[in-house]
């Protein structure tokens, strides 16, 4: 499978409204490699994590996040919304059809509702609130934050739920990212309290924009 949208050719995306709804898609597939053999980001792992959270808390995954993270962080415009029940002022996402040279919405190309692997709707302001509360120890204790931002794989590029970007060959700062057909996102927070978030509802190359911003800001001199 080359594109995420290919999942829904034979399986209707409108049936995916919880993490458990994804189980039939991957439960019978063989493993790509042995556990511990190498690191590779995998959506399925986070789907299972969402199911574990639901089992432990007895709450739906999105409700748990709302009560434990979104509300404490003041993320008033963030949530796991169903595509056919979007709140007011919520932007649609668009995919460009190269053959017809026009845009169409992604409503048949992604899950009808996000799961443990992602799919939340948010705003740049809410992401800034999230970083502010996370790095201050409001969401979880600072000892846990430190663990989350520490390399957990041999390559040093991933912690617990956060990617780690190396600057000047030694400094690591966390970022998280995501993409779906018609959607792309990256946000980082460095040791100088510099917050960057780049989002697109057209699936633009936000990674290139983020890189250019980082390079530009690193060259700035305060006088």
N, C-alpha and C positions, 0 to 999 in steps of 0.2 A: 504494500500500500504506500503510495507516494503522497497522497493528499488526505487530510483528515475527513474531508467531505465524502470520500469514497466509502466510509463506514456505512453511510445511509443509503447506499444504492439498493441493498437488499434488506435493510433493517430500518424501519421508519424512525426518524429522529424524534418525532413527537411522543414516542413512548419513553424517552429518557428524561425522567423528572426526579430521579434520585440516584445515588451511587449504586444501589443494588440493581437498578434497571440495566446497568452496564455489564453485569456478571455474565449473561449468556454470550456476550461478544468475545470474551477472552478466557472463560473458564476451561475450555477444552483445548486451548492452544498450547503447544510445547514451549518450553523455556528457550530463550535465545542462547544462554550460556549458564554455566554452573554458578550457584550463589557464591559471592566473594571473588569470582574470577576477574571481574573488572567493573568499573563504574560506568553507568550509562543512565541518564535521566529517563524515567519511565512513567508515563501517565497512570498506568495500571497500579503502580505502587501507591500512588496518592489516592486512587479510588478505594483501594483496600484500607488505607489509613482513615479515610472518611468513614468507612464501615466500622472500623475498630472504635473510633470516637463515638459513633452512634450506639454501639453495644455497651460501652463503658458508661456513658452519660445517660442513656435512655432517651436522648433527644435527637431530633432530626439534625443532620450535619449543619445545615444553613442556620437553624435556630440556635444551635450551640455557638457558632461563630458570631451571630448577632449579639447574643447575651454576653459572651466572653471577650470579644474583641471590638466589633463595630461600635456598640453602644459606649463602652468605657473609653474608647478613643475619639468619641465625638464624630464618628463617620456616619453622618445623618443621611447621606445619599448613596450608601453602599448596601448591596444585598444580592442575594441569589434570586433573580426574578425570572419567571417563565416568559418565554418569547411571545406567547399569546395573552400575557397579562402584565405587560410592562407598565410601570408608573408614568405619570406625566413628565414631560421634559427629558425623556430618556432617548438618547440618540440611537438610531438604527446603524447597523454596520453594512458595508457595501463591498461587493466583489466586482472586479472589472472583467467583462466578457470580451476576450481578445477577438473572437470571431465576429461578434455582432457590434463591437466597439461601443458598449454601453454598460452601465452599472446595474447590478441587481442586488437585492438584500440577501443576507446570509441565513434567513430563517429556515431553509431546508438543508443547511450545510453544517450545523452545529447541534449540540444537545438542546432539547427544548428548555432544559433548566440545568444550570451548572452542577457539578459534582465535586468530590474530593480532589479531582484533578484540576479544578479551576472553573471559570465561567461566571465569576462575580461581576456585577456592574458597579462602577465606582467613578469618582471624580479625582482630579489632580489635588484639590484641596483636601479631600478625605485621605489620600495617600500621604500627604504631608502630615496630617494629624496622626496617622498610623506610625510613621517613622518617629515623630516627636515623642509619642507615648511609649513606643517600644524601646528606644535608646535611653529613656529616662527611668526604665524599670517599672513603669506603670502596668504594663500588660503581664509581664513575667519578671521574676527576679533577675537582677543584673548578672548573676552567676550563670543563669541559663542563657541570657542574651549573649554572653561571652562564648559559651559553648556553641551557640547557633552560628556565630560569626567566625568560628575556628575551623580550619580545614579538616574534613573527615574522610577524604579520599587521597590516594597517593599523588594525584596530579595537583592537589591543593586548590582546585577550582570550585569545590562545593562544601558547604557546611551542613547545618540542619535546616533545610528548606530555603537556604539562600546560596546564590552563586557568589563567588569571591573574585574580585578583580584585583590584579597585582599592578601596583603603580611604583615606578622607580625601581623595579626589580625586587622590592621588599614589602612595601606597604600593601596590606589587603583591605579592601572595603567592600561591604556587602551590597548586593543588588538582587532584585528579583524581576522576572520577565515572563511574558506569556504571549501566545499567539493562537489565533483560530482563523478560519477563512474570513477575511474582512476585518480582522482585529489584530493589532500589534501593540505591545506595551513593554516598557522597561523603566525601572526606577532604582536609583542608587542613593546612598547616604555615606559620605566619607567622614574621616576623623576631624575635619574642620567644620562639621555641621553643615556641609553643603548638600542640599537636597536637589536632585534632578529627577524629573518624571517626564517621559515622552510617550504620548498615547496617540493612537490613530484608529479611526473607524473606517478606514479604507485599506488597512493592511500594509501601510507604508513601511519603509525600512527605518524603523525607529532606532535600531542598533547603530546604524551609521550616523544618524543625527546625534545620538547620545555620545558616541565616540568623539565627534567633532566638538561638541560642547565641553567634554572633559579636557580635550587638548587645548581648546581656547582658554578655558578658565585656569588651567595650569600655567599658562604663559602670562597671565595677568599679574602685574606687580602693584602692590599697594604702596602709595607714596603719600 
